[in-house]
Amino acid sequence: MNRKLRMGMVGGGKDAFIGAVHRIAANMDGLIELAAGALSINPEIAKESGKMLFLPEDRTYLTYEEMIKKESELPADKRIDFVTIVTPNFAHFAPAMMALDHGFHVVIEKPITFTLEEAKQLKQKVEETGLILALTHTYSGYPMVKQARAMVQGGELGKIRKVWVEYPQGWLSKLSEREGNAQAAWRTDPKKSGKSGCMGDIGTHAAHLAEYITGNKITHLCADLNVMVAGRALDDDGNVLLKFDNGASGVLMASQVAAGEENALKIRVYGEKGGLEWQQHEPNTLLVKWLEAPTQILRAGAGYTDRLSSYATHNCRTPGGHPEGYLEAFGNIYRNFALTLGARIDGTQPTKEMLDFPTVEDGIRGMAFIDNVVASSTSDVKWTAYQA
Ligand SMILES: NC(=O)c1ccc[n+]([C@@H]2O[C@H](COP(=O)([O-])OP(=O)(O)OC[C@H]3O[C@@H](n4cnc5c(N)ncnc54)[C@H](O)[C@@H]3O)[C@@H](O)[C@H]2O)c1
C-alpha cells in the first residue's frame, strides 16, 4: 500500500460510545484515516462531531445515504474505501447493504443486524459483490485468545470436552434507561436492540469466543433468559447449556445485573489432556492447566516467541508487562482488515494471520444464537418442577 485506507463512519458522533473506540483502533497502525462521516442521527450533533474531528465540511454528511451516494461519485483517489457502521443494532443492515451496493467494503458492529434474515441477506450481498466485511467481535482480537485458539486447534489439549464461558456485567442493575443513559435506552428497547437484550449485546460475544477458540460449532442449546429489573422489556440476565458439534458440553452465562461487576468476560476450555483459562480483566495471561504436569502461565509479549503461535505474536504490539488491552484488541481487528484490504488493492496474497478477523459468517452465527436462545427460553419443556 502506498497510501492510507479511507474510512467513512456511520454513527459514532459525540453522542456515542463505541465510535470513538473504532477511531482509536483504526488509527493505531497508521493504515487508516477518517475521511468522511455521517456521525449522528441528530444533524446538529453530526455537524459538531465532524468539526471536532477536523473533517472537511463537504465530507461531514447528515445522513448515511448522502455519505454513501456522494462518496461513490468522488474520483477513485479521493473517495472512501470502506464504511464503518457503529449505530445501534436496528440501524446496521440498511447502511451495510447500501455501502456494499456502492462498492464499499464494510466494518460493522455486532450483533451484525436486527434479524437473522437480514444477516443472511447481507451474506448474500457480500458474496455477490466480493467485498470484504469485518465484524468487530473485539475479544477475538486479543493475542492470548489467539494463542488459546491455536493451542486447541493444534490438538495440544486433545479432544475438547467442556467449555465454560461467563460474561457478567453490572451496569444495568438499575433502570438506567429511564435516567437518561442513552446506551441503556436503546439496548433495552426491543424496537432498537432486537429480540434479546443481554444475550444479544454480550451473550453473542461469549458464544463467538467459545466457537472461535474451540473451532467447534454450537448445535443444541437450552436457555433460561430473565428480566431481573422490573419494568424492563428485554432480558438482562441468562444462562445457557450448550452442546457442540464434536460432542463437547458447555455452559454460557451472561448478565448485565451482576451488581458490581465491570466487564468480567472469562472462558475456560477443557480437553482430554488439560485446560485453558483466559479472562479479559487480565488479558496478557493464558493459564494452561495440564492433567499430568504443573499449570503453565503463558504471557503476551514474552521473550519465548517460539513457544507462542504466529497468530499470537502477529497480534502483539508491546514487550512483556504492557497490557494488550481492549483498544489494542480492537486495533488488531482493524489492522488485519486493513492489511487484507491493502493486499487486495496491491494484488498480493494476505497471510493467514491477516485473514484472521470475524466476518459475515460469524455475524450469522451470532444472530442464530439470539434466535435460538430466545426460542428455547420461551419454551417451558425443559423445566422439571422440584419435588421434595
Ligand atoms: N464490539 C464491542 O465491544 C461493542 C461495544 C459497545 C457497543 N457495541 C455495538 O456498537 C453499536 C453502537 O453502540 P454504542 O453503545 O456506541 O451506541 P450509542 O448509542 O452510544 O451510539 C450510537 C450512535 O449511532 C448514531 N446513529 C443512530 N442511528 C443513526 C443513523 N441512522 N445514522 C447515523 N448515525 C446514527 C447515534 O446518533 C449515535 O452517534 C451497537 O451495535 C453495539 O452493540 C459493540
Ligand as a Chemical Component Dictionary entry (heavy atoms), coordinates in Angstrom:
data_LIG
# 
_chem_comp.id                   LIG 
_chem_comp.type                 NON-POLYMER 
_chem_comp.pdbx_formal_charge   0 
_chem_comp.three_letter_code    LIG 
# 
loop_
_chem_comp_atom.comp_id 
_chem_comp_atom.atom_id 
_chem_comp_atom.alt_atom_id 
_chem_comp_atom.type_symbol 
_chem_comp_atom.charge 
_chem_comp_atom.model_Cartn_x 
_chem_comp_atom.model_Cartn_y 
_chem_comp_atom.model_Cartn_z 
_chem_comp_atom.pdbx_ordinal 
LIG N1  N1  N 0  -17.618 -4.650 19.985 1  
LIG C1  C1  C 0  -17.889 -4.175 21.185 2  
LIG O1  O1  O 0  -17.204 -4.486 22.154 3  
LIG C2  C2  C 0  -19.028 -3.202 21.345 4  
LIG C3  C3  C 0  -19.087 -2.372 22.475 5  
LIG C4  C4  C 0  -20.127 -1.429 22.556 6  
LIG C5  C5  C 0  -21.082 -1.347 21.557 7  
LIG N2  N2  N 1  -21.028 -2.207 20.508 8  
LIG C6  C6  C 0  -22.032 -2.128 19.424 9  
LIG O2  O2  O 0  -21.854 -0.881 18.765 10 
LIG C7  C7  C 0  -23.099 -0.353 18.304 11 
LIG C8  C8  C 0  -23.284 1.053  18.874 12 
LIG O3  O3  O 0  -23.298 1.003  20.286 13 
LIG P1  P1  P 0  -22.986 2.304  21.175 14 
LIG O4  O4  O 0  -23.003 1.874  22.575 15 
LIG O5  O5  O -1 -21.811 3.043  20.649 16 
LIG O6  O6  O 0  -24.316 3.164  20.871 17 
LIG P2  P2  P 0  -24.512 4.712  21.139 18 
LIG O7  O7  O 0  -25.957 4.904  21.443 19 
LIG O8  O8  O 0  -23.505 5.219  22.122 20 
LIG O9  O9  O 0  -24.162 5.403  19.739 21 
LIG C9  C9  C 0  -24.922 5.205  18.581 22 
LIG C10 C10 C 0  -24.581 6.284  17.560 23 
LIG O10 O10 O 0  -25.263 5.997  16.346 24 
LIG C11 C11 C 0  -25.897 7.205  15.892 25 
LIG N3  N3  N 0  -26.981 6.838  14.975 26 
LIG C12 C12 C 0  -28.123 6.169  15.240 27 
LIG N4  N4  N 0  -28.812 5.972  14.093 28 
LIG C13 C13 C 0  -28.070 6.524  13.102 29 
LIG C14 C14 C 0  -28.242 6.664  11.701 30 
LIG N5  N5  N 0  -29.300 6.176  11.066 31 
LIG N6  N6  N 0  -27.270 7.310  11.000 32 
LIG C15 C15 C 0  -26.183 7.811  11.614 33 
LIG N7  N7  N 0  -25.968 7.696  12.945 34 
LIG C16 C16 C 0  -26.908 7.075  13.667 35 
LIG C17 C17 C 0  -26.283 7.920  17.165 36 
LIG O11 O11 O 0  -26.572 9.299  16.902 37 
LIG C18 C18 C 0  -25.003 7.698  17.962 38 
LIG O12 O12 O 0  -23.994 8.589  17.497 39 
LIG C19 C19 C 0  -24.154 -1.373 18.769 40 
LIG O13 O13 O 0  -24.476 -2.236 17.722 41 
LIG C20 C20 C 0  -23.456 -2.128 19.900 42 
LIG O14 O14 O 0  -23.946 -3.463 20.050 43 
LIG C21 C21 C 0  -20.021 -3.112 20.399 44 
# 
loop_
_chem_comp_bond.comp_id 
_chem_comp_bond.atom_id_1 
_chem_comp_bond.atom_id_2 
_chem_comp_bond.value_order 
_chem_comp_bond.pdbx_ordinal 
LIG N1  C1  SING 1  
LIG C1  O1  DOUB 2  
LIG C1  C2  SING 3  
LIG C2  C3  SING 4  
LIG C2  C21 DOUB 5  
LIG C3  C4  DOUB 6  
LIG C4  C5  SING 7  
LIG C5  N2  DOUB 8  
LIG N2  C6  SING 9  
LIG N2  C21 SING 10 
LIG C6  O2  SING 11 
LIG C6  C20 SING 12 
LIG O2  C7  SING 13 
LIG C7  C8  SING 14 
LIG C7  C19 SING 15 
LIG C8  O3  SING 16 
LIG O3  P1  SING 17 
LIG P1  O4  DOUB 18 
LIG P1  O5  SING 19 
LIG P1  O6  SING 20 
LIG O6  P2  SING 21 
LIG P2  O7  DOUB 22 
LIG P2  O8  SING 23 
LIG P2  O9  SING 24 
LIG O9  C9  SING 25 
LIG C9  C10 SING 26 
LIG C10 O10 SING 27 
LIG C10 C18 SING 28 
LIG O10 C11 SING 29 
LIG C11 N3  SING 30 
LIG C11 C17 SING 31 
LIG N3  C12 SING 32 
LIG N3  C16 SING 33 
LIG C12 N4  DOUB 34 
LIG N4  C13 SING 35 
LIG C13 C14 SING 36 
LIG C13 C16 DOUB 37 
LIG C14 N5  SING 38 
LIG C14 N6  DOUB 39 
LIG N6  C15 SING 40 
LIG C15 N7  DOUB 41 
LIG N7  C16 SING 42 
LIG C17 O11 SING 43 
LIG C17 C18 SING 44 
LIG C18 O12 SING 45 
LIG C19 O13 SING 46 
LIG C19 C20 SING 47 
LIG C20 O14 SING 48 
# 
